[in-house]
Amino acid sequence: MSWSHQDHSRREALRTASGLIVAGSVSLTSASPSHAAALPPMAAQDPLLAAANYTNPVIWQDFADIDIIRVGDTYYYSASTMHYSPGAPILRSHDLVNWEFAGHSVPVLDFGSKYDLNGGRGYVRGVWASSLAYRPANRTFYWLGQIDFARTYIYTAASVEGPWTRHTTLDNVYYDAGLLVDDNDTMYVAYGNSTIHVAQLSADARTQVRSRQVFTTPSNVGTLEGSRFYKRNGNYYIFLTRPANGQYILKSTSGPFGPYTMRQVLLDLGGPISGGGVPHQGGLVQTQNGAWYYMAFVDAYPGGRVPVLAPISWTSDGWPVIQLVNNAWGASYPAPALPAPPRQVTPLTGVDTFDGTTLKPKWEWNHNPDNTKWSVNNGLRLQTATVTNDLYSARNTLTHRIQGPTSTATVELDHSAMRDGDRAGLAVLRDSSAWIGIKRDGGSTRVVMVNGLTMDSNWNTTGTGSEAASANVSGGRIWLRVNADIRPGSGRQARFSYSTNGTGFTSLGPAFTLGNNWTFFMGHRFAIFNHATQALGGAVNVRRFELAAP
């Protein structure tokens, strides 16, 4: 994967990360000097602690622009989501390796009508690199991010599960911001592209007190952005990415406003995923046992950007060093030496029968949904919400990340309440898409495979798709299946099939080649949809969704 420097800059102008580390409390001064220069303790040293090795990527799903923190014995991971709603998902872990969904920091993208697919579109806008922090003084989580280069928003919650509410709106644009809660409870934000600033927030975190430029990136380095802001042993650190192949760190021994000196952390380092890019961006975190880790991500299209974890040590003069394996980021490391988790996390794959009355946090809508047109009650009911022949313009398309390196999604769909002109099914969704589903026309029902759904570089629709294959079906229930290969590289394919009894599946249509360009930033997703082409009033019920990986 190679791009020109100009491409790198454009790419990361949409994608970087920001953040803060929590080390028991929020700033990093709780790290003891005895641990500062030591390699992370390994699990094999204590049989009571986590054992064996972990492999990279720790999650093979699309979770980019990482911020990672620890509160007590629990780790939290925040990511960007662009135009998907709710935004800014939070994952939870007790061992840095096994993760589960916990919630979202941005409940709805209420930043303009385009995020409702009303008079515009928010594709590749919305939630970019943002920051998650915990403030011990008031036991509150803070999420901070800028939207549309217009203003910055702060959301807060007492727990990551929510409810999250908007705390304030700032007229300042903190691009690629990293939030730090200092020992004395003062909150600072590091932000910017190449020209790096630090801002101090008011005690109530509702306004900016002051902001100062603290660093200008040398021309021979190029672009630096994606700030993460840390404090360790009295020193302040701003962790920055050189998109998309380098990582640098700034250190100040004289306070948050500098002056800062710079050191390279990595450049063109070999990554742990065959065909994937250089590990970069992301953040640092210290375990409760004093060890340090770096969670970066690797460009791994067509699936997206996936997280990889490596231990780090610190030099005697306070600079981080990645622990390498054969001069590269390791494909495997000893598991972090941590207490056994209080419980097993909920897997990121498996079956969802849409039990209860709310969606689980693994689901995100394509733009904001029309909440009057869907419900969960031991099944997912999707009423048609839009009259259109363009899936990219249809509201209430529900998406799920694809599990890598390969996985299969299957939905059980009750289509008996569809109306003429309705289209419902299971898609592989991105700026180039395809789907398998039901077309109801003239009172007859067909299962079809449609490809050729495309967008241009401004995310306007250029192709609404054409039928590649179809078959007549009877009855009111069908099982739709998509198998996707998202190993990094070109020529990866998705294949479509259906069943009328849930056991024997019949292939339908040609394989669909997944795009592996980076410009859409988000990777391909599975997507469940139901839209009208003639009139509203139809509905489908999704009884079951299963994401299975070999």
N, C-alpha and C positions, 0 to 999 in steps of 0.2 A: 504494500500500500504506500504509494508515494504521491505527494502533491507538491506543487510549487509553494514557496513561502507565502505568496499572495492567497492561494487557496487555503493554506493553514490559517491565515488571519481571518479570512471570511468565515471559515468553518467555525473557529472558536469564538468569533464574534457572536455566535448563536449558542454556544454549548458549554461554557466553562462552569467551574464550581466555586463554591465559596464556603467559608466555614469557621468553625471553632472546635477546639478539643475540650472534652470534659475529662478530667482525671480525678475522679471522686468528687471534687468540686469542679468549678468551671474553668478556671485558669490552671495552668500546668505546674504551678509551684509545688504541688504536693508530691512531685517526683523527687525521690530522695537521691542525693549525689551518688550513693552506693550503687544505684541502678543506672545512673546516667550513661556510663560508658560500657555497660555490660551487654553482651548479646542476650536476647530474650531467653528466659528459662524455657526449656523444652519439656514437653509432656512426659517424655520417657524418664525424666529425673524423679518423678513422683508417681507411683502407681495409683495413688488415690485421685489423681487429677486426670484430665482428659488425656487419652493415649492415642497412639498411632499417628498417621499423617493425614493432612488434608491435601486436596488437589485443587489447582486453579483451572478454570475460574471457580470461585466459591459459590457463585450463582451464575448459571448460564441463562440469564434472562437480561432484558434491556433495562438497566438501571444506571443511567449516566449522571455526570455532574455531582459526584458523591460528596456528601458531608457525613462525617461519622463522629459520634460522641459516645461517652459512657456516663451513665448516672448510676452510682452504686455498683451493682453487679450486672447491670443490663446495658447492652449496647444498642444504639439507634443509628439508623442509616437513612438519609434523606436523598431524594433524587429529583431530577427535572422531568417534566411531562409535556411540555409544549402545549398543544391544543387539546389534550385529554383532560377530562373532568370527572371527579374531583382531581385536583393537582397536588404535586409535591408529596408523593407517597412516603410513608415511614415504615421501614422494616425494623424488626426487633430480633436480638440474638443474645444468648448467654455465653457464647464461646467464640464469636467472630467468624464462625464457619457455617453454622446452620441458622438460617434466617426465616422469619415469617412476616406476613403483612400485619401491621398494627393499626394503621389509619392513614389519613391525608391531612396535611396542614392547610390546604386551600380548599374549602368545601365546595365552592362553586367559582367558576371563572367570571365573576361579575365585573368585568373590565371593559364592557362595551358590547353592543349588539352583535358584532361579528362572531363573538364566542357562543352565540345562540344560533349561528348559521342564519342570521336574519339581516339581509341587506349587505352581507359581507362574509368573510371567512377568516378564521384565526389560525389556519394551518401554519405550523412552524413559528408561531408566536407564543404568547402565553407564558408559562412557567419555564424559564431557562435556569441557568445556574443560580442557586439560592443557598441559604444558610440556615442551619438548625442549631440552637443553643439551649442550654438549661441554666436557669438563674436560681441558685440555691436560696438567695435571700427571701424570695417570695414563692419558691417551689413551683416555678412556672417555666414551661417550654416556650421558646420564641422561634418563629420562622420569619425570615427577612428575604425579600426578593424584589427586583425591579421588573416592571411589566411594560412592554412596548416602548422602552426608552423614554417613558413619560413621567413616571413617579415610582416611588418605592413603597411597598406595603409591608407591614408587620402584623402577623397573626400570633395569637397566644392561646395556650391551653394548659390546664392543670395536669393533664395526662395526654400521652401521644394519641390515645384512642379518641380523644376529643371530649366534648365539643370544642372545636377551634373557632375563634371569633376574630374579626378584624380589630386590631388594637389601635392602629393609626395608619394614616397615609402621609408620606413625606413627599414634598415637591422635589427633593433631591433624587437624582438617579444614581443609585449605588450599583453600577454595573459589575457583575461577577463578584458579589460581595461576600466577605467572610466576617462573621460576628464573633466577638470575644467579650466574655464577661470577666473582668479582671478581679483580682483578690479583694479589692475594696468595693466591689459591686458596680464599678463604672463600666459602661458598655461602649465598646469601640467597634467600628466597621472599617475593614480594609477593602478597597475596591479600585477598579479601573482597568484599562487596557494599555499596557506599556508605561503610561504615566500613572503611578500608583499613589492613591490618597489614603489617609486615615481620617475618619470622622469620629467625633465623640458625641454620644447621644445624651439627652437629658436624663435625669434620674428616673423619670417615669417612662422613658424610652418612647416618647411621643414626638420629640423634636430634635433637631440637630443643634448642638452647642457650638461646635466649630469643626472645620475640616482643613487639612493641610496636605499639600503634596509632599510625599516622603521619599519618592524614588523615581528615577527616570531610567528605563531599560536601555542599556548600551546598544548601539546600532548593530554591533556584531552578534548580539544574542537574538535580536529580532523582536517578536511580540511576546510579552508576558501578560498573563491574565489569570482568571480563575482563583482569586485570592482565598486563602484560608489563613486565619489569624490565631496565633497561639502564644502562650506565655509558659516558659519553662525555666526554672532556677533563676528567676529574675530577669531573664532575657525575653524579648519580644521577637516573634518570628512571623513572617508573611510567606506562605507557601504558594508558589506560582507555577503555572504551566506554560510551556512553550508549545503551542499547538502544532502538530499533535504528536510530537516525538521527544519532548524534553520536560524536565522538571527542575525548578530552581527554588532556592530559599533565601530570604533576606533575614538578617539578624540585627537587632538593636540592643545594645547594652545600656542605653540611655533613656529608655521609656518608649511608649507606643508611637511617638511622633519622630523617632529616629535620633540621629542619622542611622541608616541601614547599610550594611555591607552584604554582598551577594555571593552565593556559592552554588555551583551546579550540583544537582543531585543525580540526575541521569540525562543521557542524550543518546538517542538511537539504540537504546538497550533492547536486546533480544527479549521477546515476550514468551509467555508460556502456552499460547494458543496457536496451533499450526495455521498459518495463513492470516493470522490476526496482526494487529498493529503493535506499537510500542506502548507499554504501560505508562500512563501519565495521569495528571490531574488527581482528583480525589483528596483524601485527607489522612492525617496521622491520629493515632489514638493510643493512650497508655492503659494497660490493663490494671486491675486492682492489685496485681502482684508486682507491678513496676516495669513490666516488659512493654515494648513499643512495637507498633505495627503500622504499616502503610497500606491503605486500601485505595488502589488506583483502578482505572478501567482501561480496557483494551478495545479498540475499534474492531468489531467482528461482524461486519455486514455480510449477508442481508439481515442478520438477527438484531443488530444494534450494537450497543456498547456495554460490555459486561465486566463485572468487578473481579479483580485479582488481588490477593493478599500476600504481603511479604513482611518478615520481621526486619526491624531496623535496630541499629545501635547508635550510640552517640560518641563522638570523639571527645577527648579530654577538654577541648576548648569549645565544645557545645555545638557541633554540627552533626546532622543525621547522616547515617550511612546505611544503604540498603544491603541486606545480607543476600548475596548472589549465589547462584548454583551454576558452575561452569561459565562464569562471567555473563550470566543472563538471569532474568527473573525466573525463579524456580517454578517448574510445573508442580512441584510438591514440596511441602515443608512439614516438620513435626508440628503437631497441633499445639495451639497455645496451652500453657500450663494453667488451667483454670478449674475452679470447683465444678463438680458435676452440676448440670443445669437443674433447676427446680422441677422442670417438666420438659417434655419433648415439644419442639415447635411444630406448628401446623405446616405440613408440606406445601410447597409451591405448586405441586402437581396433584392430580387426583380428581375426585368426583365432587361436583356441586349439584345438589338437587334443589337449590334455591329454597331451602327450608327457612322457616321464620318469615319475617316481613321486611327485611332490609337486605340490600346487596352486601356481600362480603367485600372487604377492601381490596381484593385482588382485581376487581372489575373497575374499569374506567370508561366513560362514554367518549365518543368522538364529538368534541365540543359539548356544551351543556345540553342536557336532555330537556324535553318538555315533560315535566313531572306529572302532568295530567294524563299522559299517554302510556304509562308503564306502572307496573306494580309487582311486588313479590309476595307470594302467599303460598308456600309449598309448591313453587313453580314460578317462572318468570313470564308475565303476560306483557307482550309488546303490541300495543295498538299502533296502527299507522299514524304517524305524526306529521308527515310531509307528503305532498303530491309532487312527484318529480321523477324523471327518468335517469337521474344522476345520483348514484350512491354517495358521492362526495358531498352532495347538498342535502342529503336526507338526515333528519334528526333521529336521535334515539338508536344509534348504532353502538352496541356495547362491545368493548374490546378486552382482550386478555393477551398478555405477553406470551410469546412462543418459547417453549423450553428447548434449549439446545443440548447437544448438537443436532438431534432430530427428535421430533415429537409428533403426536397425533391428537387432534381435537375431534371429538364426536359430540353432536347434539341430538337429542331426541325432541322432535318438533311436532306439535299438534297444530295442523294447519286447517282444521275443519271450519274455522271462522274467518278465513280469508275471503276477500271479495274480488270481483273481476278487476284486473289491472294491478293487483297487489304482487309484490315481490318480496320474498322472505328467504333467509338462508344463512349460510356460514361462509365468510369471506376470508381471504388472506389480504389484509388491508395495508396499503402504503400509497405512495404516489404512482405506483403501478400495481394493479390489483386484479384479482379474479375471485369467482365464487361459485359455489354449488348451492342450489336452493329450489324453491317452488315458484312457478309462475302460474297464476290463476287468470285465465282468459276465456271469455265466452262460456263460462260454466264448466270448463274442463281444466284439469290439473296436470301439469307436467313437472318433472324434475329436470333441471337444466344445469349445464356448466357454462359459465359466462367468463370470457377473458377480454382483454383489451380496454380495461378501465385505466385511464391515464390522466396525469396532470402535467402541466408545463412547469418551468422553473419559478414561475410566480404563483404556483399552486392553483391555477385555473384549470378546470376540466378540459381536456382535449379529446377524450374518448370515453363514452358512457358504456362501452362494452358491447360484445356481440355473442350470440349463442354459438358455442363450439360443439355442443352435443345436447341431446334431450331424450327423454323417455316418458311415456304416459304412465301415470300411477293412479291407483284407486285407494279408497279409504281415507282416513283423516290423520294418519300418523306416519312419520318418516324419520329415519336416522340419517344424518348427514355427517360426512367424515372428510377431514383434510389432514394429510400427512405432509409435514414440512421439514426440509433439510436446510438448516441455517448455519452450517459450517462456513467459516469465512471464505469468501471467494466468489468467482463468477460461475454461472451455470447451475447453481443450486436450484432445486425444483420442489414444487408442491404438487401433490396428486390428490384427486378428488374421487369420492365414492359415496354410495348410498345403500340403504337397506330398508326393506319394508317390514322386517320382523326383528331387527336389532341384532341379528347373528350373522347372516350371510350378506356380505357387502359386494356390490357391483361397481366396477370402475366406470367413470363417466368423463369423457372428454380427454384432451391431451394434457400432459404435464405442463405446469405453468412455471416459467423461469423467473426466479426472484431477482429483483434488482439489488446490486450491492454498492451503489453509489452512496456517498455520505450526505449529500446536500439536504435530504429530508430529515436528517439527524436521528429521528426515531426509527427503530427497526420495524420490520413487518410484524403485524399482530393478527391473531385470530379475531374475527368480529362477527357478532350475531346481529342481524338486521331485519327490519320489516318496514317497507315503505309502499306507498300507493303511487300509481301512475294515472289514476282516473279520479278517484274520490276517496275521502277518509271514511273510516267506519269499520274496516277490517281489523283482525287481530290474530296473533298466534300465541301459543303457549309453549315455552321451553321447559320441558319436564326435567331435563338432566343435561349436564355438560361434564365431559371428562377430558382431562389433559393427561395423556399417558406418554411416558418416555421409556425407551427400551432399557 
